[in-house]
Amino acid sequence: MWRKTHSLLLLLLLAAPLRVEATGLRAPNFTHHRGSDSWREAQAYCRRHYTDLVTIRDQQEDREVFTGQGWIGLHRDDPASEWKWSRGGETAGFTSWANSERDRYLISGQIRRDDQRVDSNRYTAKNKDNKKNGDEPVGGENCAYKLRGRWYGDDCGERHSFMCYDQKLVLVREEKTWEEALLHCRTLEDPGKPATARPNHRYDLASLLTPDDRRYARQKTQRASTDEVWTGLRFLAGRWFWVGGEEVLYQRLPGCPAQRHCGILGKIGTRPWGVTDCMERKNFLCYRKSP
């Protein structure tokens, strides 16, 4: 059984050809789609063509990066649930809700919502019991959209334009062994599709090739629930390699690490890498490979 598992792992790890490239993991790119879709339809579209609906973690991202309008990735299951982001189920630590019901941009007796116009009196009557002045949405408004710099809740079946984003580096706050993390990353594109030995997956455990990649990865690691996170660095068959196929350029790695043979990145410290037993359970970093 061990040999069978080990052989499958070798196929998964070594099937990718050697790649030499600059990853440029830092900058997320977003696209505003002017179509009119429900939140679920927008989510499916973004996951199919990009990474996901946008995740906005702080005021700087809200004001300077994701400056468009429409559905964002923020949602909840019901009014009693916490707000989470579509990507990875991350709990929202930052929000920017509109200050009042009339802050839905009353223009000449009408409220403009993206490319739609709704009679203000009818809309206010519909929502007067579901919205607190200056508070987050209540009632059935379980999905969030952005308009002119502020956030609003709406029924997830309503139709808005939406914002998708591409982000190459993704922190997954689940505790898995290194091999479980590898399989998780390789099924990010389609959770219903099993990982295969063929290198046709868009995501992998992260290859951190440049000093800026490592700095950016350490910044993202600060949100991890474990002190260290798995990377795509692995020792197998007598050598170190990135599972994405890129060349390992860092020379100060142990030549015969015994059981401590998977690469980690810590929240603190200046060392580029650490190594530890692959059976430990940690959060991990996935990255989207260049086409």
N, C-alpha and C positions, 0 to 999 in steps of 0.2 A: 504493500500500500504506500509506504514511504517513497519507494522508487517511482511508482506511478505519479504521485503528487509532485515529486522533485523533477521528473521529466517534463510534466506539463508546465511547471514553473520555468524551466529552462526555455521551453518554446515561447512562453509569454515574454520572457525577458530578452531573448537573443534574436527574435525574429526580425526586429526593426533594423534597417541598415544604418550604418554610421552616418551621422549628420553633423556638419560643422556650420553653425550659424549664430548670429546675435539674436537673442530672444526678444529684448525690448519689452519686458513684462509690465512696466509701470503704467502706462497711460491707457485708461479705458476710453473706448469710442462709443458714442451713442447716436442713434438715428431716430428721428421723429417720423412716424408713419401717420399720414393724414387720413387713412381709412377709418371707418367707423365700426368698431368691433366690441363685443363684450369683453370683460376682463379675462375670462378663460380663453377665449379665442385669441386675444392679444398675447397672452402667456404662451400658448401653443405655437403661435407664429414666431415669437422671439426665440423660443427654445429650438425651433426648427432651423432658423436662419442665422441666429446670433448666439449669445450666451443666455440671456433671459430678459425679462422686463427689468428696468433699471432699479438698482439698489442705491439709496442715498443715505450715507452714514453720518454726515455732519453738515454744518452750515456752509462751509467752503464748497463742498461738492454740490450742495443745493443751489448756490448762487453762481458758481463759476464753471462747473462742469456740466451738470444736467440742467441746462437752461431752457429746455423745450416745454411742451405741455402734453397733456393726455394721461392715460393710465400709467401708473408706476407700479413697481412690484409689491407694494405694501397691501396686506390683506389680513383678515382674521376669519376664523370659522363661524363665529357668532358674536353678539354684543358682549358676552361674558368672557370671551377669549382675548388673549393678548395679540397685539399687532405683530406680524412677522413679515419678512421679506420672502419673495418667491424663490430666490436663489438660496438653497441650502436650509430654508426654514429658520433663518437667523432672526432672533427677537430684535425689534426696532429699539435702538437706543436714542434716536433723534427723530423728531417730527417737526413739521412746520404748518400746523393747521391754520386755516383762515380764522380771523378774529370774530366774525359774526356771520349770520345768515345773509345780511345785505352785502357782505363782502364777496358774494358770488358775482360781482361786477355787473351791477344794475346799469344798463345803458338805455336811456330813452324809454323807460317803462318795460324793458325786456332784460332778461338775464342771459348773457352770452356764455354758453358752455361749449368750448372748442368751436366747431363749425355749426353748432345747433343753436336755435333761439327758442326759448320757452317763455310763455307768458308769466310775468313775475308774480302776479296775484295768485294764479293757479298753482305755481310751483311752491310759493311760500306756504299756502294753505296745506299742500300735500306734506310738507316737511316740518311744520311748526312744532309738532310734538316729538320730532325725531332729531332735533338739533339744539344743542345748548350753545348760547352765545359765548364765543371764545373758548369752546371746549372741543374735544375730539368727537367724531361722529358717534351717534348712538342709534338704536333701532336697527333697521335692516341695511344700513350703509356700511357694508363690510369690505369694500374695496376702495382704494384711494386713487385719485387722479390729481394732476397738477395743472394749474391755470394761472398765468401771470405771476408766477413766483410763490403762490400759496397752494396748500393742499386741501382737498375736499374729499369727503366720503360720498359714496353712491352705491346703489344696488349693483351687485356684480354683473347683473344681466343687462344693465344699461349700456349704451354704446358711445364710445369716445375714440378719439385718436389715441396713439400710445407711443411710448418710448422704449426701444430695445437698446441693449448695450452689449458690446464685446469686451470681455475682460479676460485676459489670458491667465491670471493667477487667481485661484479660488481656494480660500481656507474652508475646510470641512471640519466642523466642530463635533465630530463623532470619534469615539475611541476605538481604534481598530489595530490589529497587527499590521505589519508592513505589507504582507501579501494581500490581506483583506482590503487595505487602503488602495493598493494597486488595482485590484479588480473594481473597486468603487469608482475610481477615477476613470477607468476605461469604459464604464457604462454610464457616465454622466450625460452623454449625448442622447441616449435612449435608454431610460431605466428598464424598459421591458425587453431589451436585447442583451443576451449574455455576452461576456467578453470572449474573444477568440484569440488564437495565436497569430492571426494575420494582422499586420500593422495598419488596420483601416480605421482605428478609433481616432477621434479628434482630441481626446483628453488623455493625460497620463499623469503619474506622479511627477512633481515639478522638477525640471532641470534648471538649476540656477547657475548660469554660466559667467555672468559679469559681476563686478563689484556692485553695480547699481541694482542688478537683480537680487543680490543677497540683502542689500539694504532695504529694498522694498519688501522682500519676503519677511524680513525681521519685523518691519512695521506691521504687516498683516498678522504676524504670529502673536502680537500683543493681545489680540482678541481671542486667542486659543484658550481652551479650558485645561490644557496640559502645559507643563513648563517647556516641553520640547515638541516639535512636530516632525513627522516623517517627510523626507524629500525622496526624489527618485534615484538617489545614490545607493548603489548596491555592490557588494563584493560577492562574486560567484565565479567558479571555475578558474580561480587563481588571479582574478583581476577586478579592479573597480570600474564601473561604468554607469552612465545615466541610462535609465530604462527607455527614455525617448530616443536613444541612439546617438546623442551628441558625445563628443570626445571629452574625457575628464582631463582638465588642464591643471588642476590643483595637485601639487606633488607631495604635500605633507600629510599623507594618509598612511595608516599602518599597512605593512605589506602582507601580514598574515594575522588577521584580526580574530581568528578562532570563531567563537560564538557571537562576538560583537561585530556584525558585518552588515548593518544597514545604516544609511546616513540620516542624521537628524540636524535640525536647526533649532537653537535655543532662543528663548525670549530675551535673555540677557547675555552679556559677554561679547567678545570681539573675535572669537574663533570662527572661521567660516563654516566649519563643520564639526560635528561630533559623530561618533558611531556607537551603536548599542545593539543589544539582542533584538532580532527582528520579531520576536514573539511578544514583546512588550506592546501595550495598547496606548496609542496616542492619537491626537488630532493629526491632520495631514494637509499638505498643499498639493492641489492638482493644477495643471496648466493646460491651456489650449495650444496645441502645436500649430506651427505655421503650415499652410497648405503646401 
